[in-house]
C-alpha cells in the first residue's frame, strides 16, 4: 500500500478510525460543509502568510490593509451557506474574533522580521527515519533567528492553549521538526513554537534527541495500526462532541440507524431500522436484569452483531437508550484447545526463533509485541502466520438515556 501520511491523517485515525477509512482509505466523496471556525482559520493563515512574506522583502503591510485583506476573504464566500455548529455564535462573531486576533498579533510583532524567513506555508515531504513510510508536513512559518537558531512556527486560532506536553503539540510540532531536519540537516538548534492567536500567547519547546526518537517510534507504531486496521477492515466509529463537525455523518454507522429511524417514524412496515430498534430495546431490557436473563441477553447480542454485519451500522437506537455494536474480527495464535498438535508446533517455532519469552502459555505477547508490530523479517512472519486464527471479536454495549450508571459493555 502506497500512502503519504500527515499529522492530520494520523490525528483523524486516533480520534475516529471510521472517519479515517472514509477519508483516506475509501476516499468517499461527500459535500464538504463550510463551518465558520474552519474559514476563520483558513483566512487568518492566509493573511499571516502574506504578512510575513512581504515583511521578508522589507514591506510592512499597513494595519488597515491587513484587516481589509482578512475581511475580503469573508466576502469571497456565501455566508448564508455557512453551517453554524456552535450555540450563540453568529458568522459576524467569528469575523470579529478573527479580526481581533490579527490586530493583537500585528501590534505585538510588527515589523514582522525576527530573522530570515526560510519558508511560509512550506510543503515538505520526507521519509520517517528508519522506515519506508512517507510523510507530508505543511509548516506555517520557518525562520532563522538572529542568534542562529531556527524557529518552526504554527498558528492556532482556536480557544484552547496547549502546553508542549500535550499530545497534539508533541505529535504535530514533533512531525514538523522531523520534516525540517530532513530538509535542512545543517540546522542544529530548532525551537518549536505554537502561536495561540486568540490569547496572543506563544508556547515554545526545544525537543531533545530522545524525544525525537520516541516520536519516530510512536509514529511508526501508529502507521502500523492503520495498516493492521486496513488488513482486518477494523475501523470502529468513535462518537464525540466533534461528530457535529463531521462531513460523514449521513454515512457513519454510529449515526445511520438513528437517521433512518427518524425518516421512517411514520412507516408501519417492519423496516430494518424498526427491527433494529426492537432488538436494541429488548437488549436494553435484558441488560437491567442481567443475572436473570443472561441467556436471553447473549442471544440478543448475537442477533445484534449479525444485524450489524448485514447493515453496516454500529449504533442502534432503542426506546430506553442506545446500543453500540463494534463488529470486528481479531487475530490470535492457535491455542491448545483449538489444536494440540498445531499449538505444539507453534511453541517449537517460537523457541526456534528465540521468541519463547514472548510466547509463554497463551501467545498474546507474541501476537501483540512481535507479530502485529511486524518486528521480524517477512520470511519469519510468514512462518508464524500459519498459526494465526481469525475469530469474532465483536462487542456490544448499552447506554441508557436516564441513567448513565447502567452503562454496560460485553
C-alpha positions in Angstrom: 0.0 0.0 0.0 1.4 3.4 -1.0 0.2 6.3 1.1 1.6 9.6 2.1 0.8 10.2 5.8 0.4 13.5 7.6 -0.3 14.8 11.1 -4.0 15.4 10.3 -4.4 11.8 8.9 -3.0 10.1 12.0 -4.9 12.5 14.2 -8.1 11.5 12.4 -7.3 7.8 13.0 -6.7 8.5 16.7 -9.9 10.4 17.1 -12.2 8.2 14.8 -10.9 5.3 12.8 -14.1 5.2 10.8 -13.6 8.7 9.6 -10.0 7.8 8.6 -11.5 5.0 6.5 -14.0 7.3 4.8 -11.4 10.0 4.1 -8.1 8.2 3.4 -8.9 4.5 2.6 -12.2 4.7 0.7 -11.7 8.4 -0.2 -15.5 8.8 -0.1 -16.8 11.8 -2.0 -19.1 13.9 0.2 -20.3 17.5 0.2 -17.9 19.4 2.4 -19.7 21.7 4.9 -18.3 25.2 5.3 -18.1 26.0 9.0 -17.2 29.5 10.3 -14.3 28.4 12.5 -12.7 26.5 9.6 -13.0 29.5 7.3 -11.7 31.8 10.1 -8.6 29.6 10.5 -8.0 29.4 6.7 -8.4 33.2 6.4 -6.1 34.0 9.3 -3.4 31.7 8.0 -3.6 33.2 4.5 -3.3 36.8 5.9 -0.4 35.9 8.2 1.5 34.1 5.4 1.2 37.2 3.1 2.1 39.5 6.0 5.4 37.7 6.7 6.3 37.1 3.1 6.0 40.9 2.4 8.0 41.7 5.6 10.8 39.4 4.4 11.2 41.7 1.4 11.1 44.8 3.6 7.5 45.7 3.1 5.4 46.2 6.2 1.7 45.8 5.4 -0.3 48.7 6.9 -2.6 47.6 9.7 -5.8 48.7 7.8 -4.6 46.8 4.8 -4.2 43.7 6.9 -7.8 44.0 8.1 -9.1 44.6 4.6 -7.2 41.6 3.3 -8.8 39.5 6.0 -12.4 40.9 5.5 -12.0 40.3 1.8 -11.6 36.6 2.4 -15.0 36.5 4.1 -16.5 38.3 1.1 -15.4 35.5 -1.2 -17.9 33.0 0.2 -21.7 32.9 0.5 -22.2 33.4 4.3 -25.7 32.0 4.1 -24.2 28.6 3.2 -22.1 28.5 6.4 -23.1 25.8 8.8 -23.2 27.1 12.4 -22.4 24.2 14.8 -21.9 26.2 18.0 -24.7 27.7 20.0 -24.9 31.5 20.4 -22.1 32.3 17.9 -23.1 34.0 14.6 -21.0 34.4 11.5 -20.3 38.0 12.4 -18.9 36.9 15.8 -16.4 34.7 14.0 -15.4 37.5 11.7 -14.9 39.8 14.7 -12.9 37.2 16.6 -10.6 36.7 13.6 -10.1 40.4 13.2 -9.3 40.9 16.9 -6.7 38.1 16.9 -4.9 39.5 13.8 -4.8 43.0 15.3 -3.3 41.6 18.6 -0.6 39.8 16.6 0.1 42.8 14.4 0.5 45.2 17.4 2.8 42.7 19.2 5.1 41.5 16.4 5.4 44.4 13.9 7.6 44.8 11.8 7.4 41.0 11.5 11.1 40.4 10.8 12.5 38.4 13.7 15.1 36.9 11.4 15.5 35.4 7.9 12.3 33.8 6.6 13.1 30.4 5.2 9.5 29.4 4.3 5.9 30.2 4.7 3.2 27.6 4.2 6.1 25.3 3.3 5.1 21.9 1.9 7.7 19.3 2.9 7.7 15.6 2.0 10.1 13.2 3.7 10.6 9.6 4.8 10.2 8.8 8.5 13.7 7.9 9.8 14.3 4.1 9.9 11.2 3.3 7.9 9.9 3.4 4.3 6.8 5.5 5.4 6.3 8.8 3.6 5.0 11.9 5.3 3.8 15.4 4.2 4.1 18.4 6.5 2.8 21.9 5.7 4.6 24.3 8.0 3.2 27.7 8.7 6.5 29.5 9.0 10.2 28.7 9.4 12.6 31.5 10.5 16.3 31.5 11.1 16.6 33.8 14.2 19.3 36.3 14.8 21.1 34.0 17.3 21.4 31.3 14.6 18.7 29.1 15.9 15.7 28.1 13.8 12.0 28.6 14.8 9.2 26.4 13.4 6.0 28.4 13.9 2.4 27.1 13.8 -0.6 29.4 14.2 -3.7 28.3 16.2 -7.0 30.2 16.0 -8.9 28.0 18.5 -9.8 28.7 22.1 -7.6 26.1 23.8 -4.0 26.8 24.8 -1.8 23.7 24.7 1.5 23.1 26.5 4.4 21.2 24.9 3.5 18.1 27.0 0.1 18.0 25.2 -0.1 15.0 22.8 -1.3 17.3 20.0 1.7 19.6 20.4 4.0 16.6 20.7 2.8 14.9 17.5 2.2 17.9 15.3 5.2 20.0 16.2 7.4 16.9 16.5 6.5 15.9 13.0 7.3 19.3 11.7 10.7 19.0 13.4 11.4 15.8 11.6 10.4 17.3 8.3 12.6 20.4 8.7 15.6 18.3 9.9 15.2 16.2 6.7 15.0 19.3 4.5 17.7 21.2 6.4 20.1 18.7 8.1 22.6 21.5 8.8 20.3 23.1 11.4 21.4 22.2 15.0 19.2 24.3 17.3 15.5 24.2 16.4 12.7 25.7 18.5 9.1 24.6 18.2 6.6 27.5 18.7 2.8 27.4 18.7 1.2 30.9 18.4 -2.3 30.9 20.1 -3.7 33.9 18.4 -6.9 34.4 20.4 -4.8 34.8 23.6 -1.7 36.3 22.0 0.4 33.7 23.7 3.2 31.6 22.3 4.3 28.2 23.7 7.9 27.1 22.8 9.8 23.9 23.2 13.1 22.6 22.1 12.7 18.8 21.5 15.6 16.6 22.7 17.1 13.8 20.6 15.4 11.2 22.9 12.0 12.9 22.4 12.5 12.9 18.7 13.4 9.2 18.7 10.4 8.4 20.9 8.2 10.3 18.5 9.6 8.4 15.5 8.8 5.1 17.2 5.3 6.3 18.1 4.6 7.5 14.6 5.8 4.1 13.2 3.5 2.3 15.6 0.5 4.4 14.7 1.1 3.8 11.0 1.3 0.0 11.7 -2.1 0.3 13.5 -3.6 1.9 10.4 -2.1 -0.9 8.2 -3.4 -3.6 10.6 -6.8 -1.9 10.7 -7.0 -1.9 6.9 -5.8 -5.6 6.7 -8.6 -6.6 9.2 -11.1 -4.0 8.0 -11.4 -2.8 11.6 -12.3 0.9 11.7 -14.8 1.5 14.5 -16.6 4.8 14.8 -15.8 6.8 17.9 -18.6 9.2 18.9 -17.6 12.5 20.4 -18.7 16.2 20.5 -16.7 16.6 17.3 -19.2 14.4 15.4 -21.3 17.6 14.8 -18.5 18.9 12.6 -18.0 15.7 10.6 -18.9 15.6 6.9 -19.6 11.9 7.0 -22.5 11.9 9.5 -25.0 10.6 6.9 -22.8 7.6 6.2 -21.5 6.9 9.7 -22.5 3.5 11.1 -22.8 5.1 14.5 -25.4 7.6 13.3 -27.1 6.0 10.4 -29.7 4.0 12.3 -31.0 7.0 14.2 -31.3 9.0 11.0 -33.2 6.2 9.2 -35.4 5.6 12.3 -36.4 9.3 12.2 -37.1 9.1 8.4 -39.3 6.0 8.8 -41.1 7.1 12.0 -44.4 7.2 10.3 -44.0 3.9 8.4 -45.9 0.9 9.9 -43.9 -1.6 7.9 -41.2 -3.5 9.9 -38.2 -1.9 8.2 -34.6 -2.9 9.1 -34.5 0.3 11.2 -37.6 -0.7 13.1 -36.3 -4.2 13.5 -33.0 -2.8 14.9 -34.9 -0.6 17.3 -36.9 -3.6 18.6 -33.7 -5.6 19.1 -31.9 -2.8 20.8 -34.9 -2.2 23.1 -35.0 -5.9 24.1 -31.3 -5.8 24.6 -31.5 -2.9 27.0 -34.3 -4.5 29.0 -32.3 -7.7 29.3 -29.3 -5.8 30.5 -31.2 -4.3 33.5 -31.7 -7.8 34.9 -28.6 -9.4 33.6 -28.3 -12.3 36.1 -31.9 -13.3 35.5 -31.9 -13.0 31.7 -28.2 -13.8 30.9 -29.1 -16.4 28.2 -31.6 -14.0 26.5 -29.1 -11.2 26.6 -26.5 -13.4 24.9 -28.9 -14.4 22.2 -29.9 -10.8 21.5 -26.2 -9.8 21.5 -25.5 -12.3 18.7 -28.6 -11.2 16.7 -27.4 -7.5 17.0 -24.0 -8.5 15.8 -25.5 -10.4 13.0 -27.7 -7.4 12.1 -24.7 -5.0 12.4 -22.7 -7.2 10.0 -25.6 -7.2 7.5 -26.4 -3.5 7.6 -23.0 -2.0 8.4 -24.5 0.1 11.3 -22.7 0.3 14.6 -25.2 2.2 16.7 -28.9 1.2 17.2 -31.5 3.5 18.9 -33.9 1.8 21.4 -36.7 3.2 23.4 -34.6 3.3 26.6 -31.3 4.4 25.1 -28.7 3.3 22.6 -26.9 0.0 21.8 -23.5 0.3 20.2 -22.1 -2.6 18.3 -18.4 -2.8 17.3 -18.1 -5.6 14.7 -14.6 -6.8 14.5 -12.6 -9.9 13.6 -9.4 -10.3 15.5 -6.3 -12.4 15.1 -5.0 -14.8 17.6 -2.5 -17.6 17.6 -3.8 -21.1 17.7 -4.4 -22.4 21.3 -4.0 -25.9 22.8 -7.8 -26.1 22.9 -8.0 -25.3 19.2 -5.5 -27.9 18.2 -2.9 -29.5 20.5 -0.7 -30.5 17.6 -0.6 -27.1 16.0 0.0 -25.5 19.4 3.0 -27.7 19.9 4.4 -26.8 16.5 3.9 -23.1 17.3 5.6 -23.5 20.6 8.6 -25.2 18.9 8.7 -22.4 16.2 8.7 -19.7 18.9 11.7 -21.3 20.6 13.5 -21.8 17.3 13.1 -18.1 16.6 14.2 -17.1 20.1 10.8 -15.8 21.0 9.9 -18.0 23.9 9.8 -15.1 26.3 7.0 -13.5 24.2 5.2 -16.8 23.7 4.7 -18.1 27.2 1.4 -20.0 27.5 -1.2 -18.1 25.5 0.7 -16.4 22.7 -0.8 -13.0 23.4 2.7 -11.4 23.9 3.9 -13.0 20.7 0.9 -11.6 18.9 1.0 -8.0 20.3 4.6 -7.4 20.8 6.1 -9.2 17.7 3.6 -10.3 15.0 1.3 -7.2 14.8 4.2 -4.8 15.1 6.0 -6.7 12.2 9.3 -6.8 14.1 10.6 -9.9 12.2 11.7 -10.4 8.6 8.9 -11.3 6.2 10.0 -14.9 6.0 9.7 -15.5 9.7 6.4 -13.6 9.9 5.0 -15.9 7.1 6.0 -18.9 9.2 4.1 -17.5 12.2 1.1 -16.6 10.0 0.4 -20.3 9.6 -0.7 -20.5 13.2 -2.9 -17.4 13.1 -6.7 -17.8 13.5 -9.3 -15.1 12.8 -12.1 -15.1 15.4 -15.1 -12.9 16.2 -14.0 -10.0 18.4 -17.3 -8.1 18.3 -18.5 -6.1 21.2 -22.0 -4.8 22.2 -22.5 -2.1 24.7 -25.7 -0.5 26.2 -26.2 3.1 27.3 -29.5 4.2 28.9 -31.0 7.6 28.4 -31.9 8.3 32.0 -29.2 6.6 34.0 -25.7 6.6 32.6 -24.6 4.4 35.6 -26.3 1.5 33.9 -23.9 1.5 31.0 -22.7 -2.0 30.1 -20.2 -3.4 27.8 -20.0 -7.0 26.7 
